[in-house]
Amino acid sequence: MAFHCYLWHGDTATAQGPKRDTLCGDLSMATPPVLTRDWLRKPQSMLRRKASTPEEAVNWLGEVFDQHAEKMTHSQVTGIRRQDRFGSALTDLQAGNDLSWGFPLVGSKYLALAVIVVR
């Protein structure tokens, strides 16, 4: 198995607004997809890392989460204990399940992260 790590950072209106299905449903656009599996069909520029183990993918998630934590609300950062958040992610990836997270950020921005399991 391989673990493809994706990131999108943009306007909240794109990721959650009324035009989401149109903007995100177009697989040629560098926007988070409507369906999790469609990350694989989005532009390659959105692929940030190919991890060879679930642990490597979770380490990437932790790095990106930490880089953007100051732009998140306090409850987004602390509402789920870190060991629970990343422990659950590791368990899911070890089981072969895809992972998709989204976080509204200050300034009407949005962060979308995904790890897609490729067999």
mmCIF file of the C-alpha atoms, coordinates in Angstrom:
data_MODEL
# 
_entry.id   MODEL 
# 
loop_
_atom_site.group_PDB 
_atom_site.id 
_atom_site.type_symbol 
_atom_site.label_atom_id 
_atom_site.label_alt_id 
_atom_site.label_comp_id 
_atom_site.label_asym_id 
_atom_site.label_entity_id 
_atom_site.label_seq_id 
_atom_site.pdbx_PDB_ins_code 
_atom_site.Cartn_x 
_atom_site.Cartn_y 
_atom_site.Cartn_z 
_atom_site.occupancy 
_atom_site.B_iso_or_equiv 
_atom_site.pdbx_formal_charge 
_atom_site.auth_seq_id 
_atom_site.auth_comp_id 
_atom_site.auth_asym_id 
_atom_site.auth_atom_id 
_atom_site.pdbx_PDB_model_num 
ATOM 1   C CA . MET A 1 1   ? 0.000   0.000  0.000   1.00 0.00 ? 1   MET A CA 1 
ATOM 2   C CA . ALA A 1 2   ? 0.954   3.627  -0.560  1.00 0.00 ? 2   ALA A CA 1 
ATOM 3   C CA . PHE A 1 3   ? -0.543  6.688  1.056   1.00 0.00 ? 3   PHE A CA 1 
ATOM 4   C CA . HIS A 1 4   ? -1.094  9.771  -1.089  1.00 0.00 ? 4   HIS A CA 1 
ATOM 5   C CA . CYS A 1 5   ? -1.171  12.961 0.978   1.00 0.00 ? 5   CYS A CA 1 
ATOM 6   C CA . TYR A 1 6   ? -3.146  15.918 -0.389  1.00 0.00 ? 6   TYR A CA 1 
ATOM 7   C CA . LEU A 1 7   ? -3.545  19.516 0.735   1.00 0.00 ? 7   LEU A CA 1 
ATOM 8   C CA . TRP A 1 8   ? -5.720  22.402 -0.385  1.00 0.00 ? 8   TRP A CA 1 
ATOM 9   C CA . HIS A 1 9   ? -5.777  25.862 1.154   1.00 0.00 ? 9   HIS A CA 1 
ATOM 10  C CA . GLY A 1 10  ? -8.224  28.427 -0.168  1.00 0.00 ? 10  GLY A CA 1 
ATOM 11  C CA . ASP A 1 11  ? -11.437 30.335 0.387   1.00 0.00 ? 11  ASP A CA 1 
ATOM 12  C CA . THR A 1 12  ? -14.093 28.850 2.644   1.00 0.00 ? 12  THR A CA 1 
ATOM 13  C CA . ALA A 1 13  ? -16.739 29.773 0.063   1.00 0.00 ? 13  ALA A CA 1 
ATOM 14  C CA . THR A 1 14  ? -15.120 27.382 -2.423  1.00 0.00 ? 14  THR A CA 1 
ATOM 15  C CA . ALA A 1 15  ? -14.968 24.457 0.003   1.00 0.00 ? 15  ALA A CA 1 
ATOM 16  C CA . GLN A 1 16  ? -18.308 24.985 1.748   1.00 0.00 ? 16  GLN A CA 1 
ATOM 17  C CA . GLY A 1 17  ? -20.300 27.574 -0.194  1.00 0.00 ? 17  GLY A CA 1 
ATOM 18  C CA . PRO A 1 18  ? -23.335 27.189 -2.447  1.00 0.00 ? 18  PRO A CA 1 
ATOM 19  C CA . LYS A 1 19  ? -21.163 26.626 -5.547  1.00 0.00 ? 19  LYS A CA 1 
ATOM 20  C CA . ARG A 1 20  ? -19.142 23.858 -3.869  1.00 0.00 ? 20  ARG A CA 1 
ATOM 21  C CA . ASP A 1 21  ? -20.505 21.026 -6.011  1.00 0.00 ? 21  ASP A CA 1 
ATOM 22  C CA . THR A 1 22  ? -19.736 22.935 -9.200  1.00 0.00 ? 22  THR A CA 1 
ATOM 23  C CA . LEU A 1 23  ? -16.289 24.170 -8.155  1.00 0.00 ? 23  LEU A CA 1 
ATOM 24  C CA . CYS A 1 24  ? -15.159 21.012 -6.396  1.00 0.00 ? 24  CYS A CA 1 
ATOM 25  C CA . GLY A 1 25  ? -16.937 18.562 -8.667  1.00 0.00 ? 25  GLY A CA 1 
ATOM 26  C CA . ASP A 1 26  ? -14.786 19.620 -11.627 1.00 0.00 ? 26  ASP A CA 1 
ATOM 27  C CA . LEU A 1 27  ? -11.923 17.144 -11.370 1.00 0.00 ? 27  LEU A CA 1 
ATOM 28  C CA . SER A 1 28  ? -9.638  19.325 -13.495 1.00 0.00 ? 28  SER A CA 1 
ATOM 29  C CA . MET A 1 29  ? -9.735  22.155 -10.936 1.00 0.00 ? 29  MET A CA 1 
ATOM 30  C CA . ALA A 1 30  ? -7.313  22.373 -8.015  1.00 0.00 ? 30  ALA A CA 1 
ATOM 31  C CA . THR A 1 31  ? -10.094 22.383 -5.409  1.00 0.00 ? 31  THR A CA 1 
ATOM 32  C CA . PRO A 1 32  ? -10.997 19.764 -2.793  1.00 0.00 ? 32  PRO A CA 1 
ATOM 33  C CA . PRO A 1 33  ? -13.222 17.130 -4.397  1.00 0.00 ? 33  PRO A CA 1 
ATOM 34  C CA . VAL A 1 34  ? -16.793 16.326 -3.422  1.00 0.00 ? 34  VAL A CA 1 
ATOM 35  C CA . LEU A 1 35  ? -15.959 12.617 -3.021  1.00 0.00 ? 35  LEU A CA 1 
ATOM 36  C CA . THR A 1 36  ? -12.904 11.630 -0.970  1.00 0.00 ? 36  THR A CA 1 
ATOM 37  C CA . ARG A 1 37  ? -11.657 9.083  -3.529  1.00 0.00 ? 37  ARG A CA 1 
ATOM 38  C CA . ASP A 1 38  ? -11.621 11.800 -6.199  1.00 0.00 ? 38  ASP A CA 1 
ATOM 39  C CA . TRP A 1 39  ? -8.503  13.357 -4.672  1.00 0.00 ? 39  TRP A CA 1 
ATOM 40  C CA . LEU A 1 40  ? -6.663  10.839 -6.867  1.00 0.00 ? 40  LEU A CA 1 
ATOM 41  C CA . ARG A 1 41  ? -8.275  12.383 -9.955  1.00 0.00 ? 41  ARG A CA 1 
ATOM 42  C CA . LYS A 1 42  ? -7.445  15.988 -9.083  1.00 0.00 ? 42  LYS A CA 1 
ATOM 43  C CA . PRO A 1 43  ? -4.381  17.825 -10.510 1.00 0.00 ? 43  PRO A CA 1 
ATOM 44  C CA . GLN A 1 44  ? -1.070  16.309 -9.439  1.00 0.00 ? 44  GLN A CA 1 
ATOM 45  C CA . SER A 1 45  ? -0.043  19.692 -8.004  1.00 0.00 ? 45  SER A CA 1 
ATOM 46  C CA . MET A 1 46  ? -2.330  18.932 -5.047  1.00 0.00 ? 46  MET A CA 1 
ATOM 47  C CA . LEU A 1 47  ? -0.369  15.796 -4.135  1.00 0.00 ? 47  LEU A CA 1 
ATOM 48  C CA . ARG A 1 48  ? 2.082   16.853 -1.434  1.00 0.00 ? 48  ARG A CA 1 
ATOM 49  C CA . ARG A 1 49  ? 3.634   13.536 -0.451  1.00 0.00 ? 49  ARG A CA 1 
ATOM 50  C CA . LYS A 1 50  ? 3.594   9.839  -1.224  1.00 0.00 ? 50  LYS A CA 1 
ATOM 51  C CA . ALA A 1 51  ? 4.102   8.011  2.036   1.00 0.00 ? 51  ALA A CA 1 
ATOM 52  C CA . SER A 1 52  ? 5.066   4.362  2.164   1.00 0.00 ? 52  SER A CA 1 
ATOM 53  C CA . THR A 1 53  ? 3.666   3.698  5.642   1.00 0.00 ? 53  THR A CA 1 
ATOM 54  C CA . PRO A 1 54  ? 0.638   4.863  7.639   1.00 0.00 ? 54  PRO A CA 1 
ATOM 55  C CA . GLU A 1 55  ? 3.022   6.298  10.247  1.00 0.00 ? 55  GLU A CA 1 
ATOM 56  C CA . GLU A 1 56  ? 4.752   8.449  7.631   1.00 0.00 ? 56  GLU A CA 1 
ATOM 57  C CA . ALA A 1 57  ? 1.371   9.743  6.418   1.00 0.00 ? 57  ALA A CA 1 
ATOM 58  C CA . VAL A 1 58  ? 0.285   10.577 9.980   1.00 0.00 ? 58  VAL A CA 1 
ATOM 59  C CA . ASN A 1 59  ? 3.574   12.393 10.572  1.00 0.00 ? 59  ASN A CA 1 
ATOM 60  C CA . TRP A 1 60  ? 2.810   14.510 7.494   1.00 0.00 ? 60  TRP A CA 1 
ATOM 61  C CA . LEU A 1 61  ? -0.686  15.233 8.824   1.00 0.00 ? 61  LEU A CA 1 
ATOM 62  C CA . GLY A 1 62  ? 0.816   16.334 12.129  1.00 0.00 ? 62  GLY A CA 1 
ATOM 63  C CA . GLU A 1 63  ? 3.311   18.647 10.438  1.00 0.00 ? 63  GLU A CA 1 
ATOM 64  C CA . VAL A 1 64  ? 0.649   20.324 8.294   1.00 0.00 ? 64  VAL A CA 1 
ATOM 65  C CA . PHE A 1 65  ? -1.816  20.545 11.196  1.00 0.00 ? 65  PHE A CA 1 
ATOM 66  C CA . ASP A 1 66  ? 0.834   22.226 13.348  1.00 0.00 ? 66  ASP A CA 1 
ATOM 67  C CA . GLN A 1 67  ? 1.742   24.675 10.558  1.00 0.00 ? 67  GLN A CA 1 
ATOM 68  C CA . HIS A 1 68  ? -1.881  25.863 10.360  1.00 0.00 ? 68  HIS A CA 1 
ATOM 69  C CA . ALA A 1 69  ? -2.932  25.525 14.028  1.00 0.00 ? 69  ALA A CA 1 
ATOM 70  C CA . GLU A 1 70  ? -2.417  29.217 14.788  1.00 0.00 ? 70  GLU A CA 1 
ATOM 71  C CA . LYS A 1 71  ? -5.030  30.045 12.134  1.00 0.00 ? 71  LYS A CA 1 
ATOM 72  C CA . MET A 1 72  ? -7.605  27.655 13.657  1.00 0.00 ? 72  MET A CA 1 
ATOM 73  C CA . THR A 1 73  ? -9.979  28.388 16.485  1.00 0.00 ? 73  THR A CA 1 
ATOM 74  C CA . HIS A 1 74  ? -8.812  27.227 19.894  1.00 0.00 ? 74  HIS A CA 1 
ATOM 75  C CA . SER A 1 75  ? -11.532 24.551 20.000  1.00 0.00 ? 75  SER A CA 1 
ATOM 76  C CA . GLN A 1 76  ? -10.405 23.093 16.657  1.00 0.00 ? 76  GLN A CA 1 
ATOM 77  C CA . VAL A 1 77  ? -6.896  22.643 17.991  1.00 0.00 ? 77  VAL A CA 1 
ATOM 78  C CA . THR A 1 78  ? -7.775  21.475 21.503  1.00 0.00 ? 78  THR A CA 1 
ATOM 79  C CA . GLY A 1 79  ? -11.304 20.031 21.104  1.00 0.00 ? 79  GLY A CA 1 
ATOM 80  C CA . ILE A 1 80  ? -9.852  16.622 20.303  1.00 0.00 ? 80  ILE A CA 1 
ATOM 81  C CA . ARG A 1 81  ? -6.798  15.514 22.203  1.00 0.00 ? 81  ARG A CA 1 
ATOM 82  C CA . ARG A 1 82  ? -3.799  15.278 19.887  1.00 0.00 ? 82  ARG A CA 1 
ATOM 83  C CA . GLN A 1 83  ? -3.159  11.628 20.727  1.00 0.00 ? 83  GLN A CA 1 
ATOM 84  C CA . ASP A 1 84  ? -6.797  10.799 19.945  1.00 0.00 ? 84  ASP A CA 1 
ATOM 85  C CA . ARG A 1 85  ? -6.845  12.777 16.681  1.00 0.00 ? 85  ARG A CA 1 
ATOM 86  C CA . PHE A 1 86  ? -3.664  11.286 15.273  1.00 0.00 ? 86  PHE A CA 1 
ATOM 87  C CA . GLY A 1 87  ? -4.101  7.879  16.910  1.00 0.00 ? 87  GLY A CA 1 
ATOM 88  C CA . SER A 1 88  ? -7.472  7.530  15.213  1.00 0.00 ? 88  SER A CA 1 
ATOM 89  C CA . ALA A 1 89  ? -5.939  8.626  11.907  1.00 0.00 ? 89  ALA A CA 1 
ATOM 90  C CA . LEU A 1 90  ? -3.229  5.994  12.236  1.00 0.00 ? 90  LEU A CA 1 
ATOM 91  C CA . THR A 1 91  ? -5.765  3.276  13.044  1.00 0.00 ? 91  THR A CA 1 
ATOM 92  C CA . ASP A 1 92  ? -7.890  4.221  10.021  1.00 0.00 ? 92  ASP A CA 1 
ATOM 93  C CA . LEU A 1 93  ? -4.937  4.251  7.647   1.00 0.00 ? 93  LEU A CA 1 
ATOM 94  C CA . GLN A 1 94  ? -3.600  0.953  8.993   1.00 0.00 ? 94  GLN A CA 1 
ATOM 95  C CA . ALA A 1 95  ? -7.024  -0.539 8.252   1.00 0.00 ? 95  ALA A CA 1 
ATOM 96  C CA . GLY A 1 96  ? -6.821  0.743  4.675   1.00 0.00 ? 96  GLY A CA 1 
ATOM 97  C CA . ASN A 1 97  ? -9.384  3.531  5.108   1.00 0.00 ? 97  ASN A CA 1 
ATOM 98  C CA . ASP A 1 98  ? -9.016  6.901  3.379   1.00 0.00 ? 98  ASP A CA 1 
ATOM 99  C CA . LEU A 1 99  ? -8.922  9.993  5.547   1.00 0.00 ? 99  LEU A CA 1 
ATOM 100 C CA . SER A 1 100 ? -10.275 13.475 4.847   1.00 0.00 ? 100 SER A CA 1 
ATOM 101 C CA . TRP A 1 101 ? -10.126 16.447 7.236   1.00 0.00 ? 101 TRP A CA 1 
ATOM 102 C CA . GLY A 1 102 ? -11.328 20.012 6.786   1.00 0.00 ? 102 GLY A CA 1 
ATOM 103 C CA . PHE A 1 103 ? -10.725 23.079 8.935   1.00 0.00 ? 103 PHE A CA 1 
ATOM 104 C CA . PRO A 1 104 ? -12.166 26.578 8.573   1.00 0.00 ? 104 PRO A CA 1 
ATOM 105 C CA . LEU A 1 105 ? -9.383  29.084 9.238   1.00 0.00 ? 105 LEU A CA 1 
ATOM 106 C CA . VAL A 1 106 ? -9.352  32.755 10.188  1.00 0.00 ? 106 VAL A CA 1 
ATOM 107 C CA . GLY A 1 107 ? -9.865  35.219 7.374   1.00 0.00 ? 107 GLY A CA 1 
ATOM 108 C CA . SER A 1 108 ? -12.494 33.147 5.536   1.00 0.00 ? 108 SER A CA 1 
ATOM 109 C CA . LYS A 1 109 ? -9.905  30.547 4.562   1.00 0.00 ? 109 LYS A CA 1 
ATOM 110 C CA . TYR A 1 110 ? -10.198 26.768 4.612   1.00 0.00 ? 110 TYR A CA 1 
ATOM 111 C CA . LEU A 1 111 ? -7.701  23.904 4.908   1.00 0.00 ? 111 LEU A CA 1 
ATOM 112 C CA . ALA A 1 112 ? -8.496  20.513 3.399   1.00 0.00 ? 112 ALA A CA 1 
ATOM 113 C CA . LEU A 1 113 ? -6.233  17.543 4.070   1.00 0.00 ? 113 LEU A CA 1 
ATOM 114 C CA . ALA A 1 114 ? -6.601  14.008 2.785   1.00 0.00 ? 114 ALA A CA 1 
ATOM 115 C CA . VAL A 1 115 ? -4.668  10.778 2.823   1.00 0.00 ? 115 VAL A CA 1 
ATOM 116 C CA . ILE A 1 116 ? -5.824  8.317  0.192   1.00 0.00 ? 116 ILE A CA 1 
ATOM 117 C CA . VAL A 1 117 ? -4.811  4.665  0.457   1.00 0.00 ? 117 VAL A CA 1 
ATOM 118 C CA . VAL A 1 118 ? -3.601  3.267  -2.859  1.00 0.00 ? 118 VAL A CA 1 
ATOM 119 C CA . ARG A 1 119 ? -3.370  -0.478 -3.183  1.00 0.00 ? 119 ARG A CA 1 
# 
